Amino acid sequence: MNGSFEQMSNCYEFIESRKNDECCCPEEDWIIGMLYTTIHIEPDGSGHILIDSGNWEDEKLVPTKSIEELRVAAVNWVESFPINNEL
């Protein structure tokens, strides 16, 4: 996966793109693996990933050079979570 918008939107649900109200940095909202995921490029160029499942939320900062790299990092992080299929 190269993180292009076209590739991401073929695999995951795109919600919206906007400028952050506080810092005017770019943000995107996606549904990745059933998790509401917000990616944000920080003013220093690093990436911020926020995940909200409804029951819990988490966030992390990642080094990145582009929004494409940040999209890939978000997918990799979501896919790293263990899944319990037992109901």
C-alpha positions as CSV (number, residue, x, y, z in Angstrom):
1,M,0.0,0.0,0.0
2,N,1.4,3.4,-1.0
3,G,-1.2,5.5,0.9
4,S,-2.6,7.3,-2.1
5,F,-6.1,8.6,-1.6
6,E,-7.4,6.4,-4.5
7,Q,-5.9,3.3,-3.0
8,M,-7.1,4.1,0.6
9,S,-10.6,5.0,-0.6
10,N,-10.8,1.6,-2.4
11,C,-10.1,-0.2,0.8
12,Y,-11.5,2.0,3.6
13,E,-14.3,4.4,4.1
14,F,-13.3,8.1,3.7
15,I,-15.3,10.4,6.0
16,E,-13.9,13.9,5.4
17,S,-10.8,16.1,4.9
18,R,-10.4,19.4,6.6
19,K,-8.0,21.9,8.2
20,N,-7.7,21.7,12.0
21,D,-9.5,24.5,13.7
22,E,-6.6,25.3,16.0
23,C,-3.4,25.0,13.9
24,C,-4.9,24.8,10.3
25,C,-2.9,21.6,9.7
26,P,-4.5,19.0,7.4
27,E,-6.6,16.2,8.9
28,E,-8.6,13.3,7.5
29,D,-11.1,11.0,9.0
30,W,-11.4,7.4,7.9
31,I,-13.1,4.2,9.0
32,I,-10.2,1.7,9.1
33,G,-11.0,-1.8,10.4
34,M,-14.3,-0.6,11.9
35,L,-12.4,2.1,13.9
36,Y,-13.0,5.8,13.5
37,T,-9.5,7.0,12.7
38,T,-8.3,10.6,12.4
39,I,-4.9,11.4,10.9
40,H,-3.4,14.8,11.4
41,I,-0.1,16.4,10.2
42,E,1.4,18.4,13.1
43,P,2.9,21.8,12.5
44,D,6.4,20.2,12.9
45,G,5.6,17.7,10.2
46,S,5.1,14.7,12.4
47,G,2.0,12.6,12.2
48,H,-0.7,12.2,14.8
49,I,-3.1,9.2,14.7
50,L,-6.3,9.2,16.8
51,I,-8.5,6.1,17.0
52,D,-11.9,6.0,18.5
53,S,-13.9,2.7,18.9
54,G,-16.7,4.1,20.8
55,N,-15.7,2.2,23.9
56,W,-12.1,3.3,24.0
57,E,-9.7,5.7,22.2
58,D,-6.0,5.9,21.7
59,E,-3.5,8.1,19.9
60,K,0.1,8.1,18.9
61,L,2.6,10.3,17.2
62,V,4.6,8.9,14.3
63,P,7.4,10.2,12.1
64,T,6.2,11.0,8.6
65,K,7.1,12.9,5.5
66,S,3.7,13.0,3.9
67,I,0.0,12.4,4.3
68,E,0.4,9.2,2.3
69,E,3.0,7.9,4.8
70,L,0.6,8.9,7.6
71,R,-2.3,7.0,6.0
72,V,-0.1,3.8,5.8
73,A,1.0,4.2,9.4
74,A,-2.6,4.5,10.5
75,V,-3.6,1.3,8.6
76,N,-0.6,-0.6,10.0
77,W,-1.4,0.5,13.5
78,V,-5.1,-0.5,13.2
79,E,-4.1,-3.8,11.6
80,S,-1.7,-4.5,14.5
81,F,-4.6,-4.8,17.0
82,P,-5.5,-8.3,18.0
83,I,-9.0,-9.4,17.1
84,N,-11.0,-11.7,19.2
85,N,-13.6,-13.5,17.0
86,E,-15.1,-15.5,19.9
87,L,-18.6,-14.3,20.8
